[in-house]
Amino acid sequence: MDGVEAELLAKLEAILYASGRPISLTTLCSHLRLQNEREVSDLIALLVERYGQAGSPLEIKSLPEGRVVLQLRPEYTKQAAKVSMKPPLTAGPLKTLSYVAYNQPIEQKDVVLARGGQAYGHLKALENMGLIRRQRQGRTRLITTTLDFADYLGLDHDRVAMRRQLRSLFRSLEVSEKDKDKRAEPPQQGL
């Protein structure tokens, strides 16, 4: 590997790391000032090989629509989450996101009606994180989740399949919450 290629590889890795979410080959091509996406793909292949040989906990995953993401391998996410400095979504925004994901496409006014006035702040934060998209439609905004949302949670991009996956996830969360509530109850005393 020559010096120019090594520098491009280092820049590619830095961009993928800093973005923290999926990024398109077109965007990478632009940032690296390369002629075409094939050159970016070749660099990505080298980086994938490097991570594989080193047994790294990081991986580069190819996603639909010509996007890639640098992420932890699934077997390391639970351990890393314990010390992560990134704040997870708090309960309010997470509930708003869940409501949008399950009912999408949905008008903003319906989200606010269901989730309350604080939903405006939640929606703004979720949009800034790249998890939802709000598009003007007449006097209101229509809200949908983004591809990044589906990729982030490992959900299908097809809305029907996504809804099925979410329904299953919600059911499993309900069961675990009921189990947690039962464990928290004091034992019954006999009279």
MARBA-607871 format. One record per residue (C-alpha): x, y, z. Coordinates in pm, 1 decimal. Example, Ala and Ser with C-alpha at 12.3 -4.5 7.8 and 13.67 -1.06 7.14 Angstrom:
<r u="1230.0" v="-450.0" w="780.0"/>
<r u="1367.0" v="-106.0" w="714.0"/>
***
This chain:
<r u="0.0" v="0.0" w="0.0"/>
<r u="148.1" v="334.5" w="-101.6"/>
<r u="138.5" v="654.0" w="105.8"/>
<r u="-152.6" v="809.7" w="-83.2"/>
<r u="-366.2" v="499.6" w="-44.9"/>
<r u="-276.3" v="471.6" w="326.4"/>
<r u="-378.2" v="834.5" w="380.2"/>
<r u="-709.1" v="785.7" w="194.5"/>
<r u="-777.6" v="476.0" w="402.1"/>
<r u="-710.6" v="669.6" w="724.2"/>
<r u="-938.8" v="954.4" w="610.4"/>
<r u="-1212.8" v="706.4" w="516.7"/>
<r u="-1191.4" v="543.8" w="857.8"/>
<r u="-1204.9" v="884.0" w="1030.0"/>
<r u="-1511.8" v="989.3" w="830.7"/>
<r u="-1693.4" v="662.5" w="903.7"/>
<r u="-1608.4" v="689.8" w="1272.5"/>
<r u="-1707.8" v="1055.4" w="1303.7"/>
<r u="-2038.1" v="1015.8" w="1119.1"/>
<r u="-2163.9" v="759.4" w="1369.3"/>
<r u="-2437.8" v="653.8" w="1130.0"/>
<r u="-2477.9" v="518.5" w="777.0"/>
<r u="-2321.5" v="729.2" w="504.9"/>
<r u="-2356.5" v="700.4" w="127.7"/>
<r u="-2076.7" v="607.2" w="-110.1"/>
<r u="-2150.8" v="929.0" w="-297.3"/>
<r u="-2091.0" v="1136.1" w="15.7"/>
<r u="-1770.4" v="945.2" w="91.2"/>
<r u="-1653.2" v="996.2" w="-266.0"/>
<r u="-1708.8" v="1369.2" w="-228.5"/>
<r u="-1533.5" v="1397.6" w="109.5"/>
<r u="-1235.2" v="1195.6" w="-10.6"/>
<r u="-1226.2" v="1382.2" w="-344.1"/>
<r u="-1226.5" v="1062.9" w="-546.0"/>
<r u="-1339.4" v="1023.8" w="-904.4"/>
<r u="-1603.9" v="756.2" w="-853.4"/>
<r u="-1775.1" v="530.4" w="-604.4"/>
<r u="-1574.1" v="229.1" w="-724.2"/>
<r u="-1260.9" v="384.7" w="-571.6"/>
<r u="-1444.8" v="427.0" w="-241.1"/>
<r u="-1569.4" v="67.6" w="-259.6"/>
<r u="-1212.7" v="-55.5" w="-309.6"/>
<r u="-1095.4" v="139.5" w="-4.0"/>
<r u="-1386.8" v="4.4" w="200.6"/>
<r u="-1291.3" v="-350.9" w="97.9"/>
<r u="-936.4" v="-288.2" w="224.0"/>
<r u="-1069.0" v="-154.7" w="553.2"/>
<r u="-1307.5" v="-450.8" w="592.1"/>
<r u="-1013.6" v="-684.5" w="533.8"/>
<r u="-801.9" v="-496.6" w="789.4"/>
<r u="-1071.9" v="-521.6" w="1058.0"/>
<r u="-1124.1" v="-890.7" w="980.9"/>
<r u="-755.0" v="-978.6" w="1004.9"/>
<r u="-707.6" v="-787.8" w="1328.7"/>
<r u="-1007.1" v="-953.9" w="1495.1"/>
<r u="-1141.7" v="-607.2" w="1562.5"/>
<r u="-1469.6" v="-550.7" w="1747.9"/>
<r u="-1549.5" v="-301.7" w="1470.1"/>
<r u="-1703.1" v="-387.2" w="1136.0"/>
<r u="-1808.2" v="-202.1" w="824.3"/>
<r u="-2152.7" v="-306.4" w="717.3"/>
<r u="-2290.7" v="-244.9" w="368.2"/>
<r u="-2650.1" v="-126.1" w="367.4"/>
<r u="-2915.5" v="-80.4" w="99.6"/>
<r u="-2903.4" v="218.2" w="-132.6"/>
<r u="-2523.3" v="236.2" w="-149.6"/>
<r u="-2460.0" v="318.9" w="215.6"/>
<r u="-2208.6" v="187.7" w="468.9"/>
<r u="-2165.6" v="219.2" w="844.3"/>
<r u="-1880.2" v="161.9" w="1086.0"/>
<r u="-2021.4" v="-10.4" w="1391.1"/>
<r u="-1948.3" v="-249.3" w="1673.8"/>
<r u="-1997.0" v="-614.4" w="1597.8"/>
<r u="-2321.4" v="-727.0" w="1765.1"/>
<r u="-2143.3" v="-945.0" w="2020.3"/>
<r u="-1971.4" v="-635.2" w="2167.4"/>
<r u="-2262.6" v="-388.8" w="2185.2"/>
<r u="-2398.0" v="-494.8" w="2525.7"/>
<r u="-2057.8" v="-466.8" w="2691.4"/>
<r u="-1981.6" v="-131.4" w="2527.0"/>
<r u="-2321.8" v="13.1" w="2620.1"/>
<r u="-2229.3" v="-12.3" w="2988.7"/>
<r u="-1954.3" v="248.8" w="2950.9"/>
<r u="-2079.7" v="449.7" w="2655.1"/>
<r u="-2072.8" v="828.4" w="2688.8"/>
<r u="-2352.4" v="865.6" w="2433.1"/>
<r u="-2680.3" v="921.1" w="2611.8"/>
<r u="-2944.4" v="675.4" w="2496.5"/>
<r u="-3283.7" v="806.3" w="2406.9"/>
<r u="-3478.8" v="887.9" w="2720.3"/>
<r u="-3820.9" v="733.7" w="2774.2"/>
<r u="-4022.2" v="1025.2" w="2627.7"/>
<r u="-3848.8" v="1053.8" w="2289.8"/>
<r u="-3825.5" v="674.5" w="2267.1"/>
<r u="-4201.4" v="639.3" w="2316.1"/>
<r u="-4262.2" v="911.2" w="2056.3"/>
<r u="-4027.0" v="735.5" w="1813.0"/>
<r u="-4202.4" v="403.4" w="1875.9"/>
<r u="-4540.5" v="565.6" w="1813.3"/>
<r u="-4419.4" v="717.5" w="1485.3"/>
<r u="-4252.4" v="394.2" w="1370.4"/>
<r u="-4560.4" v="184.8" w="1435.8"/>
<r u="-4813.9" v="428.8" w="1287.5"/>
<r u="-4615.0" v="576.3" w="999.4"/>
<r u="-4675.0" v="762.9" w="784.4"/>
<r u="-4846.4" v="982.4" w="1040.9"/>
<r u="-4933.8" v="1350.6" w="1061.6"/>
<r u="-4746.8" v="1554.3" w="1321.2"/>
<r u="-5072.9" v="1673.9" w="1478.3"/>
<r u="-5172.7" v="1312.2" w="1547.6"/>
<r u="-4839.5" v="1244.1" w="1718.5"/>
<r u="-4882.9" v="1554.8" w="1935.1"/>
<r u="-5242.7" v="1456.5" w="2013.1"/>
<r u="-5130.6" v="1110.3" w="2126.6"/>
<r u="-4804.9" v="1206.5" w="2298.7"/>
<r u="-4872.6" v="1560.7" w="2423.3"/>
<r u="-4706.4" v="1896.7" w="2363.7"/>
<r u="-4360.7" v="1766.7" w="2456.4"/>
<r u="-4373.4" v="1563.7" w="2133.5"/>
<r u="-4266.7" v="1873.3" w="1935.3"/>
<r u="-3931.3" v="1869.1" w="2115.8"/>
<r u="-3903.0" v="1492.6" w="2079.2"/>
<r u="-3969.3" v="1512.4" w="1704.3"/>
<r u="-3710.5" v="1786.7" w="1658.2"/>
<r u="-3447.0" v="1583.1" w="1845.2"/>
<r u="-3533.7" v="1264.8" w="1655.6"/>
<r u="-3511.2" v="1451.3" w="1325.1"/>
<r u="-3170.7" v="1594.2" w="1424.0"/>
<r u="-3053.6" v="1241.6" w="1503.5"/>
<r u="-3159.6" v="1130.7" w="1155.5"/>
<r u="-3416.1" v="879.8" w="1285.2"/>
<r u="-3727.3" v="1046.8" w="1141.0"/>
<r u="-3814.7" v="1270.6" w="847.7"/>
<r u="-4080.8" v="1543.1" w="860.7"/>
<r u="-4214.1" v="1657.6" w="524.2"/>
<r u="-4459.5" v="1940.0" w="465.3"/>
<r u="-4789.8" v="1820.8" w="331.2"/>
<r u="-5031.6" v="2106.6" w="304.6"/>
<r u="-5070.5" v="2269.4" w="644.3"/>
<r u="-4923.4" v="1981.7" w="839.0"/>
<r u="-4614.1" v="1764.4" w="836.9"/>
<r u="-4609.3" v="1397.3" w="752.7"/>
<r u="-4365.6" v="1197.0" w="963.0"/>
<r u="-4187.8" v="874.2" w="869.0"/>
<r u="-3883.1" v="693.8" w="1000.3"/>
<r u="-3562.6" v="699.8" w="796.8"/>
<r u="-3351.7" v="416.2" w="661.3"/>
<r u="-3104.4" v="500.7" w="938.3"/>
<r u="-3374.9" v="423.6" w="1196.7"/>
<r u="-3435.6" v="79.0" w="1050.0"/>
<r u="-3063.5" v="9.1" w="1019.6"/>
<r u="-2994.4" v="135.2" w="1371.8"/>
<r u="-3249.2" v="-104.5" w="1521.2"/>
<r u="-3189.4" v="-385.1" w="1272.8"/>
<r u="-3543.7" v="-364.6" w="1137.2"/>
<r u="-3672.9" v="-438.1" w="790.3"/>
<r u="-3710.3" v="-140.4" w="554.9"/>
<r u="-4050.4" v="-263.6" w="438.5"/>
<r u="-4311.3" v="-89.3" w="656.8"/>
<r u="-4539.3" v="-393.0" w="685.8"/>
<r u="-4252.0" v="-616.8" w="794.8"/>
<r u="-4122.4" v="-341.3" w="1024.9"/>
<r u="-4463.1" v="-312.2" w="1191.1"/>
<r u="-4467.6" v="-689.4" w="1248.9"/>
<r u="-4118.3" v="-674.3" w="1401.2"/>
<r u="-4215.0" v="-382.3" w="1624.0"/>
<r u="-4533.0" v="-558.5" w="1739.0"/>
<r u="-4323.1" v="-861.5" w="1837.1"/>
<r u="-4070.3" v="-639.3" w="2013.7"/>
<r u="-4345.1" v="-456.1" w="2204.1"/>
<r u="-4496.8" v="-789.4" w="2313.5"/>
<r u="-4160.4" v="-913.0" w="2443.4"/>
<r u="-4108.5" v="-584.1" w="2630.3"/>
<r u="-4453.6" v="-614.1" w="2788.7"/>
<r u="-4372.9" v="-965.9" w="2906.7"/>
<r u="-4037.3" v="-860.4" w="3053.9"/>
<r u="-4202.2" v="-562.3" w="3230.1"/>
<r u="-4468.4" v="-792.1" w="3379.7"/>
<r u="-4194.9" v="-1030.2" w="3498.5"/>
<r u="-4005.3" v="-737.7" w="3651.6"/>
<r u="-4322.2" v="-618.6" w="3829.4"/>
<r u="-4382.8" v="-968.8" w="3969.9"/>
<r u="-4025.5" v="-988.4" w="4103.1"/>
<r u="-4070.6" v="-648.7" w="4272.3"/>
<r u="-4389.9" v="-751.1" w="4455.4"/>
<r u="-4340.8" v="-856.0" w="4817.7"/>
<r u="-4426.0" v="-1218.7" w="4891.0"/>
<r u="-4779.5" v="-1281.1" w="5016.8"/>
<r u="-4799.7" v="-1356.9" w="5390.3"/>
<r u="-5041.5" v="-1620.8" w="5511.1"/>
<r u="-5292.5" v="-1526.2" w="5782.7"/>
***
